[in-house]
Amino acid sequence: MPKIIKKDWDVALAVVIGLVLTVVGIIGLSSMVARPSSVTADTATETVEVSATVAAWVSLEVTPTTTTLTPDLVTSAGGVNIGESDYIQITTGTNNVTGYSLDIKSLNGALCHSTGCATGTISSASTTLVAGIDGYGAQANSSDGDVTIATSFDHATSTNTVGGLIQTDDDLADTGSESSDDIIWLTLKAAATSTKTVGTYEDTITLTLTSL
């Protein structure tokens, strides 16, 4: 009996050893076989359309919005002067690639007596002002290289040559490209005869900026 048991153990041991060798062989063989580095999965693709808007803009700021010409055109002693406004700063800009046009318009085309133009006027015209002779107009300048001042108003403030102001839009300045924070200086000047009717003479100037 013991011999049979021993024989059975020998067989079992041989089987186990055979299985171990088989497993080791399979593992060794599998390590020699090239395996793919990754598994490629199915893919799906979608697109997203992106848009953004840059709106067109123009910018116009004027300061001050009221001004008095000084000194008095006719003094209490009967003397005469050329009166002028403070510098009026016009700040302009646009993102239009072709630039903008700045127009100027006079309500009356003249300085009118506060009770009405029928009482008295100081007419506007392109001229060189002389104290004691009726005249009224504007001059403008800019240090920004992209700004072109219209010829009739392009006069140094140290001179008394002015461009006439009319009751319809008239070109004051232009640019040919987009720009921001352009500065244009506007000065209004006038003179009057010593016999001009007593009173305050007034006008309203309208500035309009349009992208080109």
C-alpha positions as CSV (number, residue, x, y, z in Angstrom):
1,M,0.0,0.0,0.0
2,P,2.7,2.6,0.9
3,K,4.3,1.9,-2.5
4,I,1.1,2.8,-4.4
5,I,0.7,6.0,-2.4
6,K,4.3,7.0,-3.1
7,K,3.8,6.2,-6.8
8,D,0.7,8.4,-6.9
9,W,2.6,11.3,-5.3
10,D,5.3,10.9,-7.8
11,V,2.8,11.1,-10.6
12,A,1.1,14.2,-9.1
13,L,4.5,15.8,-8.5
14,A,5.4,15.2,-12.2
15,V,2.1,16.6,-13.3
16,V,2.6,19.8,-11.2
17,I,6.1,20.2,-12.4
18,G,4.9,19.8,-16.0
19,L,2.2,22.4,-15.5
20,V,4.7,24.9,-14.0
21,L,7.1,24.4,-16.9
22,T,4.2,24.8,-19.3
23,V,3.1,28.1,-17.7
24,V,6.7,29.4,-17.6
25,G,7.1,28.5,-21.2
26,I,3.9,30.3,-22.2
27,I,4.9,33.4,-20.3
28,G,8.3,33.4,-21.8
29,L,6.9,33.0,-25.3
30,S,4.3,35.7,-24.8
31,S,7.1,38.2,-23.8
32,M,8.8,37.5,-27.1
33,V,5.7,38.2,-29.2
34,A,5.4,41.9,-30.2
35,R,2.3,43.5,-28.8
36,P,0.6,46.7,-30.0
37,S,1.5,49.8,-27.9
38,S,-2.1,50.9,-27.6
39,V,-5.5,50.1,-28.8
40,T,-7.0,52.6,-31.4
41,A,-10.5,53.5,-30.6
42,D,-13.2,54.8,-32.9
43,T,-13.2,58.7,-33.1
44,A,-15.9,61.4,-33.7
45,T,-15.2,64.9,-34.8
46,E,-17.4,68.1,-34.5
47,T,-16.5,71.7,-35.4
48,V,-17.4,75.0,-33.6
49,E,-17.8,78.2,-35.6
50,V,-16.6,81.3,-33.7
51,S,-17.6,84.9,-34.5
52,A,-17.1,88.2,-32.8
53,T,-18.2,91.7,-33.6
54,V,-16.3,95.0,-33.7
55,A,-18.9,97.8,-34.0
56,A,-18.2,101.0,-35.9
57,W,-17.7,104.0,-33.8
58,V,-17.0,107.7,-34.0
59,S,-16.2,110.0,-31.0
60,L,-16.6,113.7,-30.7
61,E,-16.0,115.8,-27.6
62,V,-16.0,119.6,-27.4
63,T,-14.8,121.8,-24.5
64,P,-15.8,124.4,-23.6
65,T,-19.3,124.5,-25.0
66,T,-19.8,128.2,-24.3
67,T,-17.4,131.0,-25.0
68,T,-17.2,134.8,-25.0
69,L,-15.1,136.8,-27.5
70,T,-12.7,139.1,-25.7
71,P,-11.9,141.9,-25.5
72,D,-15.1,143.8,-26.3
73,L,-15.4,144.5,-30.0
74,V,-16.3,148.1,-29.1
75,T,-15.3,149.5,-25.7
76,S,-17.1,152.0,-23.5
77,A,-14.7,154.6,-24.7
78,G,-15.5,153.9,-28.3
79,G,-12.3,152.0,-29.0
80,V,-12.4,148.9,-31.3
81,N,-10.8,145.5,-30.9
82,I,-10.6,142.1,-32.5
83,G,-12.3,139.8,-30.0
84,E,-11.5,136.1,-29.9
85,S,-12.7,133.0,-28.1
86,D,-10.8,130.8,-25.7
87,Y,-9.3,127.8,-27.5
88,I,-12.0,125.3,-28.1
89,Q,-10.6,121.8,-27.9
90,I,-12.3,119.3,-30.2
91,T,-11.3,115.6,-29.5
92,T,-12.2,113.2,-32.3
93,G,-11.7,109.6,-33.3
94,T,-13.1,106.6,-35.3
95,N,-12.2,103.0,-36.0
96,N,-13.3,103.4,-39.7
97,V,-10.2,102.6,-41.8
98,T,-11.0,105.5,-44.2
99,G,-11.2,108.0,-41.4
100,Y,-13.7,110.8,-40.7
101,S,-14.9,114.2,-41.8
102,L,-15.6,117.0,-39.2
103,D,-18.0,119.7,-40.4
104,I,-18.8,123.1,-38.9
105,K,-22.1,125.0,-39.3
106,S,-23.2,128.4,-38.0
107,L,-26.8,128.9,-36.9
108,N,-27.0,132.5,-38.3
109,G,-24.0,132.7,-40.6
110,A,-23.3,135.8,-38.5
111,L,-23.2,137.1,-35.0
112,C,-26.8,138.4,-34.4
113,H,-28.0,140.8,-31.8
114,S,-29.6,139.0,-28.8
115,T,-33.0,140.5,-29.7
116,G,-32.7,139.1,-33.3
117,C,-30.7,139.4,-36.5
118,A,-33.0,142.3,-37.6
119,T,-31.6,144.5,-34.9
120,G,-28.0,144.0,-35.9
121,T,-25.5,141.5,-37.4
122,I,-21.8,141.0,-37.8
123,S,-21.6,138.9,-41.0
124,S,-19.2,136.1,-41.4
125,A,-16.8,135.7,-44.3
126,S,-13.4,134.4,-45.2
127,T,-11.3,137.4,-44.6
128,T,-8.5,139.0,-42.6
129,L,-10.1,140.8,-39.7
130,V,-9.4,144.4,-39.0
131,A,-10.5,146.2,-35.8
132,G,-13.4,148.5,-36.5
133,I,-14.6,146.7,-39.6
134,D,-17.4,144.1,-39.4
135,G,-16.1,140.5,-39.7
136,Y,-16.6,137.1,-38.1
137,G,-15.1,133.7,-38.6
138,A,-13.1,130.7,-37.4
139,Q,-9.6,129.3,-37.6
140,A,-8.4,125.8,-36.7
141,N,-5.2,123.9,-36.3
142,S,-4.0,120.5,-35.1
143,S,-0.6,118.9,-34.2
144,D,-1.9,115.4,-35.1
145,G,-0.2,114.4,-38.3
146,D,-3.3,112.4,-39.5
147,V,-5.6,115.5,-39.4
148,T,-5.9,117.8,-42.4
149,I,-7.5,121.2,-41.7
150,A,-9.7,122.6,-44.5
151,T,-7.8,125.3,-46.3
152,S,-10.3,128.2,-45.5
153,F,-9.8,127.5,-41.7
154,D,-6.2,126.5,-41.7
155,H,-4.7,129.7,-40.1
156,A,-2.4,130.1,-37.2
157,T,-4.1,131.6,-34.1
158,S,-1.5,134.4,-34.1
159,T,-3.0,135.8,-37.3
160,N,-6.4,137.4,-37.8
161,T,-7.3,135.5,-41.0
162,V,-10.4,133.5,-40.6
163,G,-12.7,131.2,-42.6
164,G,-16.2,132.2,-43.1
165,L,-19.0,130.4,-41.3
166,I,-22.1,129.4,-43.2
167,Q,-25.5,128.0,-42.3
168,T,-24.9,124.6,-43.8
169,D,-22.3,121.9,-43.0
170,D,-18.8,123.0,-44.2
171,D,-15.7,120.9,-44.0
172,L,-13.4,121.8,-41.1
173,A,-11.1,118.8,-40.9
174,D,-10.6,115.3,-42.2
175,T,-8.5,112.2,-41.7
176,G,-7.8,109.3,-44.1
177,S,-7.5,106.5,-41.6
178,E,-8.7,105.2,-38.3
179,S,-7.5,107.2,-35.3
180,S,-8.3,108.1,-31.7
181,D,-8.0,111.1,-29.5
182,D,-7.1,113.5,-32.3
183,I,-7.0,117.1,-31.0
184,I,-8.2,120.0,-33.1
185,W,-8.1,123.6,-31.8
186,L,-10.8,125.9,-32.9
187,T,-10.8,129.7,-32.4
188,L,-13.6,132.1,-33.2
189,K,-12.8,135.8,-33.9
190,A,-14.8,138.9,-34.7
191,A,-14.6,142.6,-35.2
192,A,-17.2,145.3,-35.4
193,T,-17.7,149.0,-36.4
194,S,-17.7,151.5,-33.6
195,T,-21.3,152.5,-34.4
196,K,-22.6,148.9,-34.1
197,T,-25.9,148.8,-32.1
198,V,-25.3,148.3,-28.4
199,G,-25.9,144.8,-27.1
200,T,-24.7,141.2,-27.0
201,Y,-24.2,139.5,-30.3
202,E,-24.6,135.7,-30.5
203,D,-24.3,132.6,-32.7
204,T,-24.4,128.9,-32.2
205,I,-21.8,126.6,-33.8
206,T,-22.6,123.0,-34.6
207,L,-19.8,120.5,-35.1
208,T,-20.6,117.1,-36.8
209,L,-18.3,114.2,-37.1
210,T,-19.0,111.6,-39.8
211,S,-17.0,108.4,-40.6
212,L,-16.1,108.2,-44.2
